[in-house]
Amino acid sequence: MLQTHLLDAFEQRLGLLGLPVSVEFWNGRRVSRGNFPKVKLALRRPEALKALVRPGLGKLAQAYVEGDIDLDCDIHELAKFAEALCGPQQVDLKKRHSDNWKWWWHTRRFDRRAISHHYDVSNDFFALWLDRQRVYSCAYFRTPDDSLEIAQQQKIDHICRKLDLQPGERLLDVGCGWGALIFRAAERYGARATGITLSEQQFHYVSEQIQARDLAGHCEVHLLDYRDFPEHKTFDKIASVGMFEHVGKRNLPGYFAKLQRLLKPGGLLMNHGLTSTGLYSGGLSSDIEEFVDRYVFPGGEIPHLSKEIELMASEHLECLDVESLRPHYAKTLWHWVERLDARKDEARALVGEKKYRIWRIYMAGYALAFERGWVSVYQVLAGRRLANGALTAPLTREYMYSA
């Protein structure tokens, strides 16, 4: 009786929403709405109804990942269907969460395992859908028609120019990924670049590329937690791209304190990372947060931009420039998930059906989150003052956009 009631309730919901979808149930029952359904939904077991009668985006994503639901459709149509089915996300932008609510997670051991969980899937898997340089962070689109390859190169150059990177200067890239920034800094800008990562696969790839590019003496990479980086070396410029969201809210004061100690007086720091659009919330509904925490980013936390600037200021890192790249990240994610779908058979062969589904639904979901303004991403440029209080950055922003 309960199953029949739930089936009827789900069919009624589809009828009220008017979604162009066809549904096949585990018992052979079929429902079709609209003349040309763009979404084909198959419920493989009764448990799937729990995610559909009172749906949330996180619950729907979990049901898809666990194989309770199969979805056959274009990824953009899937996002439209999911949003229409689930309705407006109940994200309280004023809801207070303790800044310390996950403090126990971010030990060195936990962070090493969390980074490995996310990044050590397979270098070959990431190569399927990232650009040639394997840049796994928000691209920078000067025009809407820029390719992903062009936009990622523009992002790397945008960072180097913001930092006013000069020949011979020492650059530290905290969370260096597959090395695109340190390679470009050395090859194009003449810097001496150091990268650190907790991902073993990234470390081995960057090490190999340093030799292949004949950059020994100009680039180096270390498999190292940022907290353990020796402080006898200091840097003219520091970049942290996509690292901020892995640190944990409780650890952020120590994170910026560490970067401040590694930065020379007069040096510049560029922090590029995800932020919440809610002052006190994580920006996402609770069921989306649970999905991301379980399947994608264990322990990920994103504060509001105002908190980021406050924490920088508390460590005498003076904010010089702030730029939102929220629309850019939505475009980047759609590029990634489209490229993943174009090579889905290879992806499944490399990582299996479940991981393919995790990455597909996660990237589409985050593209939607950036489009709707549930989360954002900012580049914040800050400087460490000289003893006399002076800053060394150019007077205007013009230098950031010079060829």
C-alpha positions in Angstrom: 0.0 0.0 0.0 2.8 2.5 0.9 4.6 1.8 -2.4 1.4 2.4 -4.3 0.8 5.6 -2.4 4.3 6.9 -3.1 4.1 5.9 -6.8 0.8 7.8 -7.1 2.3 10.8 -5.3 5.3 10.9 -7.6 3.1 10.7 -10.7 0.9 13.5 -9.4 4.0 15.6 -8.7 5.3 15.1 -12.3 1.9 16.0 -13.6 1.7 19.3 -11.6 5.2 20.3 -12.7 4.6 19.5 -16.3 8.1 18.2 -16.8 8.9 16.6 -20.2 10.1 13.3 -18.8 9.5 9.5 -19.2 9.7 7.3 -16.2 10.2 3.5 -16.0 9.6 1.9 -12.7 11.2 -1.3 -11.3 7.8 -3.1 -11.6 7.4 -2.4 -15.3 5.0 0.5 -14.8 5.7 3.4 -17.3 4.7 7.1 -17.2 5.4 9.7 -19.9 4.8 13.4 -19.6 5.1 15.7 -22.7 5.2 14.8 -26.4 9.0 14.7 -26.6 10.5 13.8 -23.2 14.0 15.1 -22.9 14.8 13.2 -19.7 14.4 9.4 -19.4 14.3 8.3 -15.8 14.5 4.7 -14.6 13.8 3.7 -11.0 15.7 0.5 -10.4 14.3 -0.2 -6.9 11.6 1.0 -4.5 14.0 2.9 -2.4 14.4 5.4 -5.2 11.0 6.9 -4.4 12.3 8.3 -1.1 14.5 10.6 -3.2 11.7 11.6 -5.5 8.5 12.1 -3.5 10.1 14.7 -1.2 13.2 15.5 -3.3 16.3 17.4 -2.6 19.2 17.9 -5.0 21.6 16.0 -2.7 19.2 13.1 -2.2 18.6 12.9 -6.0 22.3 12.9 -6.6 22.9 10.2 -4.1 20.2 8.0 -5.6 21.8 8.4 -9.1 25.3 7.7 -7.8 24.2 4.5 -5.9 22.3 3.2 -8.9 18.8 3.5 -7.5 18.0 5.8 -10.4 19.3 5.8 -14.0 19.1 9.1 -15.9 19.4 9.2 -19.7 19.6 12.8 -21.0 21.9 15.7 -21.9 23.6 17.0 -18.8 22.0 20.5 -19.1 18.6 18.9 -19.3 19.4 16.8 -16.3 20.2 20.0 -14.3 16.9 21.6 -15.4 15.0 18.5 -14.5 16.6 18.2 -11.1 16.0 21.9 -10.2 12.4 21.8 -11.4 11.7 18.6 -9.5 13.3 19.7 -6.3 12.0 23.3 -6.4 13.8 26.3 -4.8 16.7 25.3 -2.5 16.0 26.2 1.0 19.3 28.0 1.7 19.1 30.3 4.7 21.7 32.9 3.9 21.5 34.3 7.4 21.6 31.0 9.3 24.4 30.8 11.7 26.7 27.8 11.8 29.6 27.6 14.2 32.8 28.5 12.5 34.3 25.5 14.2 31.7 22.8 13.5 34.2 20.5 11.7 37.3 21.4 13.6 38.2 17.8 14.5 38.5 16.8 10.8 41.4 18.8 9.7 44.4 16.9 11.1 47.3 16.3 8.9 46.3 12.7 8.5 42.7 13.6 7.6 43.6 16.3 5.1 46.1 13.9 3.4 43.4 11.3 3.0 40.8 13.8 1.9 43.0 15.2 -0.8 43.9 11.7 -1.9 40.2 10.8 -2.0 39.4 13.7 -4.4 42.6 14.1 -6.5 44.1 10.7 -6.6 41.3 9.2 -8.7 43.5 8.8 -11.8 45.7 11.2 -13.7 44.4 9.7 -16.9 40.8 10.3 -15.7 41.4 14.0 -15.2 43.2 14.3 -18.5 40.0 13.2 -20.3 38.1 16.4 -19.4 40.6 19.0 -18.2 42.5 21.2 -20.6 45.9 20.2 -21.9 47.6 21.8 -18.9 45.3 20.0 -16.4 44.2 23.1 -14.7 41.6 22.1 -12.1 40.2 25.5 -11.0 38.1 28.3 -12.4 39.1 29.5 -15.9 39.0 33.1 -17.0 36.9 33.9 -20.1 37.7 37.2 -21.8 34.9 36.5 -24.2 32.0 34.0 -24.0 33.3 32.1 -26.9 36.8 31.4 -25.5 37.7 27.7 -25.5 38.6 26.0 -22.2 42.2 25.8 -23.4 42.4 29.6 -24.0 40.4 30.5 -20.8 42.7 28.4 -18.6 45.8 29.9 -20.1 44.3 33.4 -19.5 43.6 32.5 -15.9 47.2 31.4 -15.3 48.5 34.6 -16.9 45.9 36.7 -15.0 47.3 35.3 -11.7 50.9 36.0 -12.7 50.1 39.5 -13.8 48.1 40.2 -10.6 51.1 39.2 -8.6 53.3 41.4 -10.8 55.6 38.4 -11.2 59.1 39.5 -12.3 62.2 37.5 -13.5 64.2 36.0 -10.7 61.4 36.3 -8.1 60.6 33.3 -5.9 57.0 32.1 -6.3 55.2 29.6 -4.0 52.1 27.8 -5.3 50.2 26.3 -2.4 48.2 23.3 -3.7 49.9 23.3 -7.1 47.7 20.7 -8.8 49.3 19.4 -12.0 51.8 22.2 -12.1 50.4 24.6 -14.8 51.1 27.7 -12.7 54.7 27.0 -11.7 55.5 25.9 -15.3 54.2 29.1 -16.7 55.8 31.2 -14.0 59.2 29.8 -14.9 58.9 29.5 -18.6 57.1 32.8 -19.4 57.9 35.1 -16.5 61.3 33.9 -15.5 60.4 33.2 -11.9 61.8 30.5 -9.6 58.7 28.5 -8.8 58.0 26.1 -6.0 54.8 24.0 -5.7 53.5 21.9 -2.9 50.7 19.3 -3.0 49.3 16.5 -0.8 48.3 14.4 -3.9 50.8 11.7 -4.7 49.7 11.4 -8.3 50.0 15.1 -8.8 53.4 15.1 -7.2 54.7 12.4 -9.5 53.3 14.0 -12.6 54.8 17.4 -11.8 58.1 15.9 -11.0 58.2 14.1 -14.3 57.1 17.3 -16.2 59.9 19.3 -14.5 62.4 17.0 -16.0 60.6 16.7 -19.4 60.5 20.5 -19.7 64.1 20.9 -18.6 63.0 23.1 -15.7 65.2 21.6 -13.0 66.7 24.6 -11.2 63.7 26.8 -12.1 60.9 24.7 -10.7 60.6 22.3 -7.8 57.7 20.4 -6.2 57.2 18.9 -2.8 54.7 16.3 -1.4 54.1 18.3 1.7 51.4 19.7 4.0 51.4 23.5 3.9 51.7 23.5 7.7 55.1 21.7 7.5 56.7 23.9 4.9 60.1 25.1 6.3 60.1 28.8 7.1 63.8 29.5 6.5 62.8 30.2 2.9 60.6 33.1 2.1 59.0 34.1 -1.2 58.4 37.3 -3.1 55.0 36.1 -4.3 52.6 33.4 -3.1 49.6 32.0 -5.0 47.0 29.7 -3.4 44.4 28.4 -6.0 41.6 26.1 -5.0 43.4 25.3 -1.7 41.4 27.6 0.6 38.3 25.4 0.6 40.2 22.4 1.9 41.7 24.1 4.9 38.8 24.1 7.3 37.3 27.1 9.0 39.0 26.5 12.3 42.4 26.3 10.6 42.1 29.4 8.4 43.7 31.8 10.9 46.7 29.5 11.1 46.7 29.1 7.3 47.0 32.8 6.7 49.5 33.2 9.5 51.7 30.5 7.8 51.4 32.2 4.4 52.3 35.6 6.0 55.4 34.1 7.6 56.5 32.6 4.2 55.9 36.0 2.4 58.7 38.5 2.3 57.9 42.1 3.5 56.7 43.9 0.4 55.5 40.6 -1.1 52.1 39.8 -2.7 49.7 37.0 -1.9 46.8 35.9 -4.2 44.2 33.7 -2.7 41.8 32.1 -5.2 39.0 30.1 -3.6 35.4 29.2 -3.1 33.3 31.3 -0.8 29.8 31.2 0.6 27.2 33.7 -0.5 25.6 33.5 2.9 27.3 35.4 5.8 27.0 32.5 8.2 25.9 29.5 6.2 27.9 27.3 3.9 25.8 28.5 1.0 24.3 25.1 0.1 21.3 23.3 1.4 22.0 20.6 4.1 21.4 17.6 1.8 23.7 19.0 -0.9 26.4 19.6 1.8 26.0 16.0 2.9 26.3 14.6 -0.6 29.5 16.7 -1.3 31.0 15.8 2.0 30.3 12.1 1.6 31.2 11.6 -2.1 33.3 14.5 -3.3 35.1 16.8 -0.8 35.5 15.3 2.6 35.8 18.1 5.1 35.4 20.9 2.6 34.2 24.2 4.2 33.7 27.6 2.6 33.4 30.9 4.6 32.0 34.2 3.4 34.4 36.6 1.6 34.2 39.1 4.5 35.6 36.4 6.8 38.4 35.7 4.4 39.4 39.4 4.3 39.1 39.7 8.0 41.4 36.8 8.6 43.9 38.2 6.1 43.8 41.5 7.9 44.4 39.9 11.3 47.7 38.6 9.9 48.7 42.0 8.5 47.9 41.0 5.0 46.4 44.1 3.5 43.7 43.5 0.9 44.6 45.3 -2.4 42.1 43.9 -4.9 39.0 41.6 -5.0 37.6 40.0 -8.1 34.5 37.7 -8.4 34.8 34.9 -10.9 31.4 33.3 -10.2 30.1 33.4 -13.8 33.5 32.1 -15.0 33.3 29.0 -12.7 29.8 28.2 -14.0 31.2 28.2 -17.6 34.3 26.2 -16.5 32.2 23.5 -14.9 29.9 23.1 -17.9 32.9 22.8 -20.1 34.3 20.1 -17.8 31.1 18.0 -17.6 30.4 18.3 -21.3 34.0 17.0 -22.0 33.5 14.2 -19.5 30.2 13.1 -21.1 31.9 13.2 -24.5 34.4 10.6 -23.3 32.1 8.7 -20.9 33.0 5.3 -22.1 36.7 5.9 -21.5 35.9 7.4 -18.1 33.9 4.4 -17.0 36.7 2.1 -18.1 39.2 4.1 -16.0 37.3 4.7 -12.8 34.1 2.6 -13.0 30.4 3.6 -13.3 30.0 4.9 -9.7 32.9 7.4 -9.8 31.9 8.5 -13.3 28.4 9.3 -11.9 29.8 11.1 -8.9 31.9 13.4 -11.0 29.2 13.9 -13.6 26.5 14.9 -11.1 28.9 16.8 -8.8 30.2 19.1 -11.6 26.7 19.7 -13.1 25.4 20.5 -9.6 28.2 22.9 -8.9 27.7 24.6 -12.3 24.1 25.2 -11.2 25.2 26.4 -7.8 27.4 29.0 -9.3 24.7 30.1 -11.8 22.2 30.5 -9.0 24.5 32.3 -6.6 24.5 29.7 -3.9 28.3 29.7 -3.8 30.9 32.0 -5.3 34.7 32.2 -6.0 37.0 35.2 -5.5 40.5 36.2 -6.2 41.8 38.3 -3.3 45.1 40.0 -3.7 46.9 41.1 -0.5 50.2 42.6 0.3 52.6 42.4 3.3 53.8 45.9 4.2 57.4 46.9 4.3 58.8 48.1 7.7 57.9 51.7 6.8 54.3 50.7 6.0 54.7 50.9 2.2 53.2 48.4 -0.2 55.0 47.5 -3.4 52.0 46.9 -5.7 51.6 49.2 -8.7 49.3 52.3 -8.2 46.5 51.2 -10.5 45.0 47.9 -11.8 46.2 48.7 -15.4 49.2 46.4 -15.0 46.9 43.4 -14.5 45.6 43.7 -18.1 48.7 44.5 -20.0 49.7 42.1 -22.8 
